[in-house]
Amino acid sequence: MRAKGIKSSLSGRIFDCLNALFLFFLAFIMLYPFWNQLVISFNEGLDSLRGGLYFWPRKFTVSNYYYILEKSNLPRGFLISFLRVAVGTSTNLFCSGIIAYITTIYWFSGRKIVRLVFLITMYFSGGLIPTFLIFNKLGLLDTFTIYWLPSLITPYNMLLIASYMYNMPPALAESARLDGASELQIYWKIMFPVCLPVFAAVAVFVAVAHWNSWFDVIVFNASGKWDTVQVYLRKILLQAEQLAKLETDQRAMEEYRKLTPVSIRAATTMVVTIPIVTVYPFLQKYFIGGITIGAVKQ
């Protein structure tokens, strides 16, 4: 029995070591591209064209970031992006949560029809041109409202929240109804605090989608009045590529001789990614709990 216990313990340790090595290797594969972009962004552009940048910059410089951050419109782009994330995420959570709660009320006879209607919209849409014409008729083009109003309710988020709410004890809502609470009070004071993990997980989805979105900005914001930071950085990247092609313009080549589209692209990737990455660790525990618990039926 003792020898068997020693053998089991030894095999367990070997498994733990192999498992740790595998997870370390997996984490390295996932994180290295981001680290490589960070290294390139802090390296001189012309030197980056030589290749061979793996873990540390060869010629350290902050010129790439200086070129990006000196643009006067960039602070406004950051402000609009932050406002879009804040307004779009909060309104989406509230409205998607309300619909999710309605579909979990057992005495509401139309709950299955509501779920079916929103489920259909996940597979069928009117297309870009009809959507553009509708937004034009409603006067939403070239306004900040275009960023959050069309995405008030996301069917996938609604179904995810509803799945989580189904696992809550029915006695929670029933006791509140007996005390005279309205359905809105039950949702806001009982269901929302109890279902906070899934709301935090959905908030990560919505916030990242709003932060990274740029195509709708170009299509529905032709005047450029409400350009987000992603659009400004895209314009900067295109300008850098154009400067690289102007070999006959000595003044431009002299001013930006150490900048290349590769280094500018790496710097823009960092500027766009770092703000949203810094928020994720604070919501990680809710993110994991909201996804896993909401997907399990009891």
N, C-alpha and C positions, 0 to 999 in steps of 0.2 A: 504494500500500500504506500509506503514511504517513497519507494523508487518511482511508482506511478505518479505520485504527487509532484516529485522533482521533475519528471519528464514533462508533465502537463504544464508546470510553471515555466520550464525552459522554452517549450513550444509557444506558450503565450507571450513570452518576452520577445521571441523571434518575430512572431506575428505583429506585435506592437511596433517593433523597429521597422519592419518592412512597410507597415501601414503608415508610419510617420514619414518615411522616406518617400513613399508614393504621394502623400498629401503635400509634402514640401515640393516635390517635382511638379505636381499639378498647379500649386500656387505660383511657382516660378514661371511656368508657361503662361499663366494668365496675367501676371503682373509685369513680366519683362517688356512686352511691347509698350506699355505705358512708361516704364522707366527709360526705355530707349528713346522715346519721343522727348522726354525730359532732358536727356543728355544732349540730343541734337539741338534742342531749343537753347541750350546754354553754350553751344559751340559756334565758332565763326562759320558763316555760310559757305565760303569758298573751301574751307578745310573740310567741311562736312561732305562735299562732293567726292572727296578721296575715298570715303567709306572707312570701314574699320572702327567705327564708334560703337562700343558695346556697353561699357559700364561707367566710364568717366569721360568728360569732355577733354579733348586734346588742347584746344585753345579756348579757354573760358572767356565768355563775353555775355553782356546783357543787352547788346545792340538790338537783338531780335525783339525783346520785350519793349525796349525804348521806342523802337519803330512803331510798334502796335499801340502802346499806351499814350504816345504823344498826339494821337489823333483826337481832335476836339470833340467829335461826335460820340466817341466811345463811352464816356460817362452817361450820356443820355440813353445810349443803347442798353447799358447795364441797368439803369433805372427802369426802363420800360420792360426789360426781361424780368426783373424782380417783381414788378407790379403784376405782370402777366402770371407769373408763378403763384404769387400770393392770392390774387383774385380768382384765377382759374382753378387752383387747387381747392380753395375753401368753398367756392360755389359748387364745384363738382362733387365734393364729399357730402355737402348738405343735401343736394338734390338727389344724387344717386342713393344716398342713405335713406332718404324719405321714401323713394320708390321701393327700395329693398324692404323696408319695414312694412309698407302696405302689402307687399306680396307675401308676407309671413303672417298676416292677421287671418286667423282660421275662419272667422265669421264673414269675411269679405268674399262674396261670391265671384267677383271679377278678378281675383288675384291671378288665376291661371291665364286668363286672357291678357292681362297686363304683361306677364312674363313672356307670353308668346309673341306679343307685338314687339317688344324690345328685342327678343331673340331674333326675329326676322331681320331687323335692321343690322344685325351683325354680319349677315350674309348678302344682303342686297342694299344697294344705294342708288341714288339718282345719277351719280357721276359728277364730274368736275364742272362741266358747262351748265347743267341745270342748277347745281348748287350756287355757282357764280351768279346766275341770273336771279335766283331767289334772294341772295344777299344784296344784290343791286336794287331790287324792288323794295326791300326792307330798309334800305339806306344804311347798311352796315359797312359798306366798303370805306376804306380810309378812316376807320374809327377804331378806338381801342376795344370797343364792345365786340368786334369780330373775333377777338382772341379768346373770349370766355363764354359768350352766349351760346354759340353752336355746340359747345362741349359741356353744357350743363349736366347732362346725363350720359354716362357711358354704360352701355348694356353689360359689358364684361365686368366692370366694377360693381354694378348693381347686383349681378348674379353672385359675385364673390362675397359681397356683404350679406346678401340674403342667405347664402349657405351657412355663414357663420351665425346669423341670428336664429336659424332653425335649431341650432344646438343649445340655445339658451332655454332654461326652464320656463314653461308657459306661465307658471305661478307668478313670475316677476311682473308681467304685464297685467295679469288678472287681478292681483292684489291692488295695483294702482288704479285699475278701472273701478273696483269696488269702493275705493276711497274718493272717487269722483274726478280723477285726473283725465284730461283729454288725451287723445291719441298723440297730439303734438308734444304735450308734456311728457308722456310716456317715452316717446322717442328721444327727446332731448335730455331728460333728467335720469332716465333709467337705461335705455338701450344703448345710447351713444357712449356713456362712460363704461358700461360693461363690455361693449364691443370695440373698445379703443384699440386693441392690437390690430384688428383687421382694417380699421380706419387709417391707422398709421401706415400699414403696408400699402393700402391703396393710395395714400398721399404720396408715397415714394414714386409709384407708377405715374401718377398724374403730374407731379412736379417735374420729373425727368422728361416727360413727353412735352410739356410746355417749354421747358428750358432749351431743349434741343430742336424744337420746331423752327423751321425757317422757310419751308416751301409755301405755306399758307401766307406768310408775311409778304413774300414776293408777289403772290397771285392777288391777294385781297388788299394790299397796301401799296398800290402803284405809285402814289405820291411820295412815299418814303417818309411821311410824317411820323409814323409809329414803327419805324424799323427797330428790331431788337438787336442785341449784341451779336448774335450769330450772323445776321445779315451784314452788319458793319465789318465783322472779321472776314466774312466772305469777300467783301469788296476790297479789303486790305490785301488779302491773299491774291486776288486777281490783279491788283495793282503791282504787287511784287513780281508776279509772273510776267507782266508787261514790261516792267523795268529790266528784267533779265533778258528780254528780247531786243531791247534798244541798245545794241552794241555800238551803234554809230553816235549815240548821244553821250559824249564824253563827260558832260557835267553830271548826268544822272549816274553814270557808271562810277564816277569818282566819289559821289556822295554815298552811293549804296554798294560800293564794290565788295564789301564784306557780307552782304546779305544775299540770300538765294531763296527761291520759292520753297526749297526743302526745309531750311531753318525757320522761315516765317510760318510754314505750315505746322511745324512742330510747336512753335510758340503759341499759335492760335489754338491748337489742340489743348495745351495746358491751360490757357486762359478760360476756355469754355468748360473744361472738365473739372478743374480744381474746385470751383464754388459748389457744384452739386455733390462732389465726392466728400467734401467736408461736412455736409449735412447728414449723409448716410449713416455714419457710426452712431449718431444719437437716436436713430430710428431702427437700428439693426435688430434689437431684441423684439420690438413690436412687429417688424417685417417678417421675421422667421415664425413667430407665434401666430400672426394673422394668417399666413399662408397655410401652415401645416394644420392648425386646429380647425380652420374654416373648411378644410377639404375632407374632414373625417366625420362620418355620420355615427351618432351614438344610438 
